[in-house]
Amino acid sequence: MIHGLTTASSALLDRLSRTIQQHPKRITAAVAAILLTGGGGAFAVASFAPDPAELPVRMVSYPVESLAENLVLGELEAPGFSLFRSEQVRSSDTPESLLQRMGVADPAAAAFMRGDTPVRQNVLGRTGRIVSAETTDDHRLIRLTVRWVPDDSGNFRRLIVERTGDNKFATRIETAKMTTNSRLAGGIIHSSLFAATDASNIPDAVAVQMAELFSGNIDFRRSLRKGDRFSVVYETLEADGEPLSSGRVLSAEFVNNGKTHEAVWFQEPGAAKGAYYTLDGESMRRAYLTSPVEFSRVTSGFKMRLHPILKTWRAHLGTDFAAPTGTAVRTVGDGVVEFAGVQNGFGNVVFVKHRNQHVTVYAHLSRIDVRQGQSVEQGQNLGAVGATGWATGPHLHFEFRVNGVHQDPMTIVAQSEAAAPVSKASRPAFDRLAANMRIQLSAAAQIEQASAE
């Protein structure tokens, strides 16, 4: 029986298949008619629904308490806001001019500052100090903050003038710790190093450090070329996020006449102080500094010249550096003070004895800061530039003697040996630092190129 049903089903399917193949158009028309009839039926059913316009409508209302009940209309006005502005104090500033430059219109605040002793002592006339003002939206003073660095302790002072009531103010001075950050910068030489660093907003102290750092390889007075470029990473000392002063150069790169010079600061573990090295680990410190005065101008070298006072031709047995009176003078190498006092045409003079029978002489000083027999380290201050003795103007006369014989200081410095490279034990730490500094110097170079473009 089951076999019979299966056979009948197969026969029926076979007939339907042949019928569809023989009459496809008829089959399609029949299916379409069935669908249209069904749709019409649905439409017919839908048409029996009630019209919404004829449905009954009912109004429902609830009482709502007003949020502004018992409030004065003025209290609904938008709240006020504060304005902030920072400036640097100028030597000619009065309370009125300082406040006006920061957009503050508050005669009561100006009158208070004029009569307040801490403000007069620590703000007015203190050129370069950072001042920040917080004001209301109608430019009345809320708070005035002045920050400065009093010494080398790593702290800064914060003077605050604060409104305590209508036309009433109070002053307080606080001490806080500065934070250290680092900055990247770069520049291109068009005329001089300082013109380039000024254009890149690099502090003069950082520019001087760069000049000192590469002075053994680059003559910044005669060898700079237009198009020379530099990149530098340096510390900034900040107070409340405001940079107050610059710190040490951490790494630098200088491309002079196509040749690249690089340096990085590194302090070996356990060492008393750090030093500068090339990125390959070679020390940049030599036995003697190239100059006893930071980035000064040579006015007379080691040669024959017409003596400015005696008016006779004679050998000039040293090098003269032009600098304003009071400029710091430093020893070019480690040694012991052999003489410190007054000596004939030298005026105030200091003799420093170094190893290998080397002696350096620093003459015409306005003051002497060391005593005979005192040990001094390379870079330590000996005194200040002056015009004592046979001098026509403020300058430093510098001599270098080897076994009592005068030598050209520039030649001796150029021939002095370098210090030891990074030790083997500290090499892994140095290599990590050098790799990081390479990345930062590359980023600084990109900043420099973007600025130039």
C-alpha positions in Angstrom: 0.0 0.0 0.0 2.8 2.4 0.9 4.5 1.6 -2.3 1.3 2.4 -4.2 1.0 5.8 -2.5 4.6 6.6 -3.3 4.1 5.7 -6.9 1.0 7.8 -7.2 2.7 10.9 -5.5 5.6 10.6 -7.9 3.3 10.5 -10.9 1.3 13.5 -9.7 4.6 15.6 -9.2 5.8 14.5 -12.6 2.5 15.7 -14.2 2.6 19.1 -12.4 6.2 19.6 -13.5 5.3 19.0 -17.2 2.3 21.2 -16.9 4.3 24.2 -15.5 6.9 23.7 -18.3 4.2 23.7 -21.0 2.1 26.6 -19.7 4.3 29.0 -17.6 2.4 32.1 -18.5 -0.9 30.7 -17.4 0.4 29.5 -14.1 2.0 33.0 -13.4 -1.3 34.8 -14.2 -3.2 32.5 -11.9 -0.8 33.2 -9.0 -1.1 36.9 -9.5 -4.9 36.8 -9.5 -4.9 34.9 -6.2 -2.6 37.6 -4.6 -4.6 40.5 -5.9 -7.8 38.9 -4.6 -6.2 38.5 -1.2 -5.0 42.1 -1.1 -8.4 43.3 -2.1 -9.9 41.3 0.7 -7.5 42.9 3.1 -8.3 46.3 1.8 -12.0 45.5 2.1 -11.5 44.5 5.7 -9.5 47.6 6.5 -12.1 49.9 5.1 -14.5 48.8 7.8 -12.4 50.5 10.6 -13.9 53.6 12.4 -12.9 57.1 11.2 -10.5 58.7 13.9 -12.2 62.1 13.4 -15.5 60.6 14.7 -14.0 59.2 17.9 -15.0 60.9 21.3 -12.4 63.4 22.7 -11.9 64.1 26.5 -9.7 67.0 28.0 -7.5 66.0 31.0 -5.7 68.7 33.1 -3.4 68.6 36.2 -2.1 71.5 38.2 1.8 72.0 38.0 3.7 74.1 40.6 5.9 76.8 39.0 9.6 76.3 39.5 10.1 80.1 39.5 7.6 80.7 42.3 8.7 83.3 44.9 11.9 84.0 42.9 13.0 87.5 41.9 13.4 87.8 38.1 17.0 89.0 38.5 18.0 85.8 40.2 17.2 83.9 36.9 19.9 85.7 35.0 22.9 83.8 33.7 25.8 83.3 36.2 29.0 85.3 36.0 32.4 83.9 34.9 36.1 84.6 35.5 38.7 85.9 33.1 42.4 85.0 33.4 45.5 86.8 32.0 49.3 86.6 32.5 52.0 89.2 32.0 55.5 90.0 33.0 56.4 92.9 35.2 58.2 95.8 33.6 60.6 98.1 35.3 58.4 101.1 34.6 55.1 99.5 35.9 52.8 101.2 38.3 49.8 99.4 39.8 47.5 101.1 37.2 49.7 100.2 34.2 50.2 96.6 35.3 46.5 96.1 35.9 45.5 97.8 32.7 47.8 95.6 30.6 46.0 92.6 32.1 42.6 94.0 31.3 41.7 94.8 35.0 39.5 97.9 35.6 39.5 98.2 39.4 40.6 101.5 41.0 40.2 100.0 44.5 42.6 97.2 43.6 45.2 99.7 42.2 44.9 101.8 45.3 45.5 98.8 47.6 48.5 97.7 45.6 50.0 101.2 45.7 49.9 101.2 49.5 50.7 97.5 50.2 54.3 97.0 51.4 54.7 93.3 50.1 53.5 94.4 46.6 55.8 97.4 46.5 58.8 95.3 47.6 58.2 92.2 45.4 56.2 93.3 42.4 56.7 97.0 41.4 60.0 97.5 39.6 60.8 93.7 39.6 61.4 93.2 35.9 60.4 89.9 34.4 58.4 88.4 37.3 55.3 86.5 36.2 52.0 88.0 37.1 48.6 86.3 36.7 45.2 88.0 37.3 41.8 86.5 37.8 38.9 88.9 37.2 35.1 89.0 37.1 33.3 89.3 33.8 33.1 93.1 34.4 36.9 93.2 34.9 37.1 93.6 38.7 40.0 91.9 40.3 39.4 88.6 42.2 43.0 87.5 42.7 46.4 88.6 41.6 49.3 86.1 41.8 53.0 86.9 41.3 55.7 84.2 41.2 59.5 84.4 41.3 62.6 82.4 42.2 64.5 83.9 45.2 67.5 81.5 45.2 68.9 78.2 44.1 67.0 76.1 46.6 64.5 74.8 44.0 61.6 76.7 45.7 59.7 79.7 44.4 57.7 82.4 46.1 54.1 83.1 45.4 52.6 86.5 46.4 48.8 86.6 46.3 46.6 89.7 46.4 43.0 88.5 47.0 39.6 90.3 47.3 38.0 89.7 50.7 35.0 91.9 50.3 33.7 95.1 48.6 36.8 97.1 47.8 38.8 95.1 50.4 41.9 93.1 49.7 44.5 91.1 51.6 48.1 90.0 50.7 50.0 86.8 51.6 53.3 85.3 50.5 53.7 81.5 50.1 56.7 79.2 49.4 56.3 76.2 47.2 58.5 73.7 45.3 59.2 74.2 41.6 58.6 71.3 39.2 61.0 70.3 36.5 59.9 69.7 32.9 61.7 69.4 29.6 61.2 71.3 26.3 62.1 70.7 22.7 63.2 73.5 20.4 65.2 74.0 17.2 66.3 76.8 15.0 68.2 77.8 11.8 71.1 80.2 11.7 70.4 83.3 9.5 72.8 85.8 11.1 73.9 84.7 14.6 73.2 82.1 17.3 71.4 84.4 19.6 69.2 85.8 16.8 68.2 82.2 15.9 67.5 81.3 19.5 65.5 84.4 20.1 63.4 83.6 17.0 62.7 80.2 18.4 61.9 81.6 21.9 64.8 79.7 23.5 66.1 81.4 26.7 69.5 83.1 26.5 70.8 80.8 29.3 70.2 77.8 27.0 71.9 79.5 24.1 74.9 80.2 26.2 75.1 76.6 27.3 74.9 75.4 23.7 77.7 77.7 22.7 79.8 76.4 25.6 79.0 72.8 24.9 80.1 72.9 21.3 82.8 75.6 21.6 85.6 73.0 21.3 84.3 72.0 17.9 82.7 75.2 16.5 84.0 78.7 16.5 80.8 80.6 17.1 82.5 83.9 16.3 83.8 83.0 12.8 82.6 79.5 11.7 78.8 79.8 11.7 77.2 79.6 8.2 73.8 80.7 7.0 71.6 77.6 7.0 73.3 75.9 10.0 70.7 74.4 12.2 70.4 73.1 15.8 68.0 71.1 18.0 68.0 71.2 21.8 66.2 69.5 24.7 66.5 71.5 27.9 65.0 71.6 31.4 62.4 74.2 32.5 61.7 75.0 36.1 58.0 75.7 36.5 55.7 77.2 39.2 52.0 76.4 38.9 52.6 75.4 35.3 54.3 78.7 34.5 58.0 78.4 33.3 60.1 80.7 35.6 63.6 79.8 34.5 65.5 77.4 32.3 67.8 74.6 33.7 70.4 72.3 32.2 70.6 71.4 28.5 69.8 67.7 28.4 70.8 67.0 24.8 71.7 69.1 21.7 72.6 68.7 18.1 74.3 71.3 15.9 74.9 71.0 12.2 77.7 73.4 11.2 78.8 73.6 7.6 77.4 70.1 7.0 79.0 68.4 10.0 76.8 67.2 12.8 77.8 67.6 16.4 75.8 65.9 19.2 75.9 65.9 23.0 73.9 64.4 25.9 74.1 65.0 29.7 74.7 61.8 31.7 75.5 61.2 35.3 77.0 57.8 36.1 75.5 55.9 39.0 77.3 56.8 42.2 79.1 59.8 40.6 79.1 63.2 42.4 78.2 65.0 39.2 77.4 64.4 35.6 79.0 65.5 32.3 78.4 65.8 28.6 79.2 63.0 26.2 78.7 62.4 22.5 75.9 60.0 21.7 78.6 57.4 21.2 79.7 57.7 24.8 82.9 59.8 24.3 83.4 62.6 26.9 83.1 66.2 25.7 84.9 67.5 28.7 88.5 68.6 28.2 91.2 69.5 30.6 90.6 73.2 29.9 87.6 75.3 28.9 87.9 77.2 25.7 87.2 80.5 27.4 87.3 82.0 31.0 84.2 84.1 30.2 80.9 82.7 29.0 80.4 83.4 25.3 82.4 86.6 25.1 84.2 88.5 22.2 88.0 88.3 21.7 89.3 91.8 21.2 93.0 91.0 21.1 94.7 87.7 20.5 98.2 86.2 21.2 100.2 88.3 18.7 102.2 91.5 18.2 100.1 94.7 18.7 100.3 98.4 19.4 100.0 98.7 23.2 96.9 100.9 23.9 98.6 102.8 26.8 102.4 102.6 26.1 101.8 103.3 22.3 104.6 100.9 21.4 104.6 97.7 19.3 105.1 94.7 21.6 104.0 91.1 21.9 100.6 90.5 23.5 101.2 87.5 25.6 97.6 86.5 26.2 94.0 86.9 25.0 91.7 89.8 25.8 88.0 89.1 26.2 85.5 92.0 26.0 82.8 91.9 28.6 80.8 94.3 30.8 82.1 95.1 34.3 80.8 92.5 36.7 80.7 89.6 34.2 81.7 86.4 36.0 85.3 85.1 35.4 85.9 81.3 35.8 88.9 79.1 36.0 89.4 77.1 32.8 90.6 74.0 34.6 91.1 72.3 38.0 93.9 73.7 40.1 95.1 75.7 43.1 95.1 79.5 43.5 98.8 80.5 43.4 98.2 84.2 43.8 95.2 86.4 44.4 95.7 90.2 44.8 97.0 93.3 43.1 100.0 93.2 40.8 101.3 96.2 38.8 99.7 96.6 35.4 97.5 93.5 35.9 95.5 95.3 38.7 93.4 92.8 40.5 94.7 89.4 39.3 94.4 85.7 40.0 97.0 83.0 39.2 95.8 79.4 39.1 98.4 76.5 39.0 97.3 73.4 37.2 99.1 70.1 36.7 102.0 69.6 34.3 103.4 73.0 35.3 100.5 74.9 33.6 99.5 78.3 35.1 96.6 80.5 34.0 96.4 84.2 34.7 93.2 86.3 35.0 93.8 90.1 35.1 92.1 93.5 35.4 89.4 92.0 37.7 86.8 94.3 39.4 86.7 91.9 42.3 88.4 88.7 43.5 86.3 85.8 44.9 89.0 83.3 45.8 92.0 83.3 48.2 95.6 82.1 47.8 96.0 78.3 48.4 92.3 77.6 47.7 91.5 74.6 45.4 89.3 75.4 42.5 87.4 73.2 40.0 86.9 73.8 36.3 84.2 76.5 35.7 84.4 77.8 39.3 84.1 81.6 39.6 87.3 83.5 40.5 86.0 87.0 40.3 84.5 89.5 37.9 85.5 91.5 34.8 86.8 95.0 35.5 89.3 97.7 34.3 91.8 97.7 37.1 95.5 98.2 36.4 96.6 99.2 32.9 93.3 98.9 31.2 91.5 101.4 28.9 88.1 99.7 29.5 86.4 96.7 31.1 87.8 93.4 29.8 89.6 90.3 30.9 93.2 89.7 30.1 93.9 85.9 30.1 97.3 84.2 29.9 98.5 80.6 29.7 102.0 79.7 30.8 103.7 76.3 30.4 106.9 76.0 32.6 106.9 79.8 32.9 106.7 80.4 29.1 103.7 82.2 27.6 101.7 80.1 25.2 98.7 80.9 23.0 95.7 79.9 25.2 93.6 78.8 22.2 96.3 76.4 21.1 96.7 74.9 24.5 92.9 74.4 24.9 92.6 72.8 21.5 95.3 70.3 22.3 94.1 69.4 25.8 93.1 65.8 26.3 89.5 64.7 26.7 88.2 63.1 29.9 87.4 59.3 30.1 84.4 58.0 28.2 81.3 56.4 29.8 82.4 53.4 31.9 81.6 49.9 30.8 79.3 49.3 33.8 77.2 52.4 33.0 77.1 51.7 29.2 73.7 50.0 29.1 72.0 52.9 31.0 73.8 55.4 28.8 72.7 53.6 25.6 69.1 53.7 26.7 69.3 57.4 27.5 71.1 58.2 24.2 68.4 56.3 22.2 65.7 58.3 23.9 67.5 61.6 23.3 67.9 60.7 19.6 64.1 60.4 19.3 63.6 63.8 21.1 66.2 65.6 19.0 64.5 64.2 15.9 61.2 65.6 17.2 62.9 69.0 17.9 64.2 69.0 14.3 60.7 68.5 13.0 59.5 71.4 15.1 62.3 73.5 13.6 61.4 72.5 10.0 57.7 73.2 10.6 58.5 76.7 12.0 60.7 77.5 9.0 58.0 76.4 6.6 
